[in-house]
Amino acid sequence: MTSRLTQEQLELREAVRELARERIAPRAAEIDQNAVFPRDVVELFARHDVFALIYPTEYGGLGGTLLTNCLMIEEVSQVCATSGLILAVQALGSLPLLLAGSEEQKQRWIPGLASGALLDAFALTEAGAGSDPAGIRTRAVREGDGWRIDGTKRFISQGSEADLIAVFAVTDPEAGRHRDLSCFYVERGMPGFSVARLEHKMGIRGSPTAELVFDGVRVPDANRVGEAGEGFRIAMRTLNRSRPAVAAQAVGIAQGATDAAVAYARQRVQFGKPIGELQMVQAMLADMATRTEAARQLLYEACERIEADAPDAARWAAMCKLFAGDTAMAVTTDAVQVLGGYGYISEYPVERMMRDAKITQLYEGTQQIQRLVIARALIAAQ
Ligand SMILES: Cc1cc2nc3c(=O)[nH]c(=O)nc-3n(C[C@H](O)[C@H](O)[C@H](O)COP(=O)(O)OP(=O)(O)OC[C@H]3O[C@@H](n4cnc5c(N)ncnc54)[C@H](O)[C@@H]3O)c2cc1C
């Protein structure tokens, strides 16, 4: 299981595991119940340089790879999927900057993101544009030496907490599909920007999911990332690197649920013996462990291929997200089954894990969209 991990990755994972188990696990049920963004977890990550891992060393980061970041998300998500998502979203919101930002933009923002002083978010989705970004209506129009942004974004993770939001807007409606979008960083406090509401959700309840309104927000041209018209390409390149982070969250949830089910099966006695000695329970545990490990190995392989700029990176990103998301849903459902009625109540963590698992089949492209990406890549390669 650890053969492909470097000594440094193993040590980092151990350190984050300890942090997660000692400091975050005791908070997980409360974060879920109160549905309040855990600022204390943000401070914990900042204090222990966990945010810094993914950023290049020349801007104050620690130069970690995609795999390193996924290992951290996996560890944290084992105990609290909301907290794992904080790391995933910080990476997601930074990716346009890392992939297409200018030197000046990187100098300006990465040190703050790496230290945790700044939080970010990624705003692609709108009410009429979910799976299909061609439905985006948010407009950015040239005005003097900058841009004026008008529109509304829906379902933006951490949008109400972020200092910096990557916003995708139509800049040239005539340019046609895939060439009409541009990407801008909108900063918290810019006049015209507001948070209209937060969603009430099934899972990841400590992560605020915001509706964001841009009402004539004036953004300097220095906040445009990449060329005008390059937004769709930037968004797709971002998803190639952020889908593995969702897969890592899913693997973490699945591992957390497996561990909880095994521990319960060892101590719960029915018919005079621990239920872990009953073959039908053993079969569930065996399937849970096997599926989780298979998802993990696919994720690690995908991370290495994407990091190496493989030409079929999009397919690998989609495959690991698809398989890990379905694994998390199946494994958490079985974990509830192993615990019987106790699995269904909030005294045990598996009901929360089952609710949290569902989102990994939905965001950053639904499982249907992942299948489309995979199949199209296969057909195109023939
Ligand atoms: C909690 C949460 C957090 C989120 N965070 C963010 C975020 O930070 N930033 C952001 O930009 N977005 C975010 N999203 C949005 C998320 O990525 C979208 O919800 C998702 O991409 C699906 O879009 P939709 O909800 O509009 O569903 P739709 O696109 O309307 O899909 C509805 C159904 O139709 C299916 N479908 C659609 N098109 C096809 C097709 N071509 N073939 C087959 N089936 C299809 C879908 O798979 C789905 O089953 C978040 C969503 C949630 C719920």
The ligand as an SDF file (V2000), in Angstrom:
LIG
                    3D

 53 58  0  0  0  0  0  0  0  0999 V2000
  -22.5820   20.9540   -1.8460 C   0  0  0  0  0  0  0  0  0  0  0  0
  -22.1730   21.3970   -3.2170 C   0  0  0  0  0  0  0  0  0  0  0  0
  -20.9620   22.0850   -3.3770 C   0  0  0  0  0  0  0  0  0  0  0  0
  -20.5840   22.5450   -4.6380 C   0  0  0  0  0  0  0  0  0  0  0  0
  -19.4390   23.2930   -4.7810 N   0  0  0  0  0  0  0  0  0  0  0  0
  -19.1800   23.9100   -5.9680 C   0  0  0  0  0  0  0  0  0  0  0  0
  -18.1050   24.8550   -6.0960 C   0  0  0  0  0  0  0  0  0  0  0  0
  -17.3540   25.1030   -5.1460 O   0  0  0  0  0  0  0  0  0  0  0  0
  -17.9380   25.4910   -7.2830 N   0  0  0  0  0  0  0  0  0  0  0  0
  -18.7340   25.2630   -8.3610 C   0  0  0  0  0  0  0  0  0  0  0  0
  -18.5350   25.8820   -9.4110 O   0  0  0  0  0  0  0  0  0  0  0  0
  -19.7600   24.3480   -8.2840 N   0  0  0  0  0  0  0  0  0  0  0  0
  -19.9980   23.6840   -7.1210 C   0  0  0  0  0  0  0  0  0  0  0  0
  -21.0510   22.7840   -7.0110 N   0  0  0  0  0  0  0  0  0  0  0  0
  -21.8750   22.5090   -8.1880 C   0  0  0  0  0  0  0  0  0  0  0  0
  -21.7470   21.0900   -8.7240 C   0  0  0  0  0  0  0  0  0  0  0  0
  -20.5070   20.9250   -9.3600 O   0  0  0  0  0  0  0  0  0  0  0  0
  -22.9570   20.8490   -9.6310 C   0  0  0  0  0  0  0  0  0  0  0  0
  -24.0820   20.7370   -8.8010 O   0  0  0  0  0  0  0  0  0  0  0  0
  -22.7870   19.6130  -10.4910 C   0  0  0  0  0  0  0  0  0  0  0  0
  -21.7880   19.8230  -11.4550 O   0  0  0  0  0  0  0  0  0  0  0  0
  -24.0730   19.2030  -11.1920 C   0  0  0  0  0  0  0  0  0  0  0  0
  -24.7390   20.2900  -11.7610 O   0  0  0  0  0  0  0  0  0  0  0  0
  -26.3150   20.4870  -11.4720 P   0  0  0  0  0  0  0  0  0  0  0  0
  -26.4940   20.3800  -10.0070 O   0  0  0  0  0  0  0  0  0  0  0  0
  -26.7680   21.7220  -12.1460 O   0  0  0  0  0  0  0  0  0  0  0  0
  -26.9950   19.2150  -12.1190 O   0  0  0  0  0  0  0  0  0  0  0  0
  -27.4750   19.0430  -13.6540 P   0  0  0  0  0  0  0  0  0  0  0  0
  -26.3670   19.3980  -14.5810 O   0  0  0  0  0  0  0  0  0  0  0  0
  -28.7800   19.7330  -13.8380 O   0  0  0  0  0  0  0  0  0  0  0  0
  -27.7020   17.4890  -13.7220 O   0  0  0  0  0  0  0  0  0  0  0  0
  -28.9040   16.8420  -13.2910 C   0  0  0  0  0  0  0  0  0  0  0  0
  -28.8120   15.3610  -13.6470 C   0  0  0  0  0  0  0  0  0  0  0  0
  -28.6720   15.2000  -15.0740 O   0  0  0  0  0  0  0  0  0  0  0  0
  -27.4980   14.4550  -15.3620 C   0  0  0  0  0  0  0  0  0  0  0  0
  -26.8940   14.9580  -16.6110 N   0  0  0  0  0  0  0  0  0  0  0  0
  -26.6510   16.2510  -16.9510 C   0  0  0  0  0  0  0  0  0  0  0  0
  -26.0640   16.3070  -18.1470 N   0  0  0  0  0  0  0  0  0  0  0  0
  -25.9000   15.0280  -18.5780 C   0  0  0  0  0  0  0  0  0  0  0  0
  -25.3490   14.4220  -19.7390 C   0  0  0  0  0  0  0  0  0  0  0  0
  -24.8430   15.1510  -20.7340 N   0  0  0  0  0  0  0  0  0  0  0  0
  -25.4000   13.0690  -19.8290 N   0  0  0  0  0  0  0  0  0  0  0  0
  -25.9190   12.3150  -18.8300 C   0  0  0  0  0  0  0  0  0  0  0  0
  -26.4540   12.8240  -17.7000 N   0  0  0  0  0  0  0  0  0  0  0  0
  -26.4450   14.1520  -17.5700 C   0  0  0  0  0  0  0  0  0  0  0  0
  -26.5870   14.6770  -14.1720 C   0  0  0  0  0  0  0  0  0  0  0  0
  -25.6100   13.6590  -14.0500 O   0  0  0  0  0  0  0  0  0  0  0  0
  -27.5850   14.6830  -13.0280 C   0  0  0  0  0  0  0  0  0  0  0  0
  -27.8810   13.3540  -12.6630 O   0  0  0  0  0  0  0  0  0  0  0  0
  -21.4200   22.2760   -5.7570 C   0  0  0  0  0  0  0  0  0  0  0  0
  -22.6110   21.5630   -5.5900 C   0  0  0  0  0  0  0  0  0  0  0  0
  -22.9900   21.1380   -4.3400 C   0  0  0  0  0  0  0  0  0  0  0  0
  -24.3070   20.4090   -4.1870 C   0  0  0  0  0  0  0  0  0  0  0  0
  1  2  1  0
  2  3  1  0
  2 52  2  0
  3  4  2  0
  4  5  1  0
  4 50  1  0
  5  6  2  0
  6  7  1  0
  6 13  1  0
  7  8  2  0
  7  9  1  0
  9 10  1  0
 10 11  2  0
 10 12  1  0
 12 13  2  0
 13 14  1  0
 14 15  1  0
 14 50  1  0
 15 16  1  0
 16 17  1  0
 16 18  1  0
 18 19  1  0
 18 20  1  0
 20 21  1  0
 20 22  1  0
 22 23  1  0
 23 24  1  0
 24 25  2  0
 24 26  1  0
 24 27  1  0
 27 28  1  0
 28 29  2  0
 28 30  1  0
 28 31  1  0
 31 32  1  0
 32 33  1  0
 33 34  1  0
 33 48  1  0
 34 35  1  0
 35 36  1  0
 35 46  1  0
 36 37  1  0
 36 45  1  0
 37 38  2  0
 38 39  1  0
 39 40  1  0
 39 45  2  0
 40 41  1  0
 40 42  2  0
 42 43  1  0
 43 44  2  0
 44 45  1  0
 46 47  1  0
 46 48  1  0
 48 49  1  0
 50 51  2  0
 51 52  1  0
 52 53  1  0
M  END
$$$$
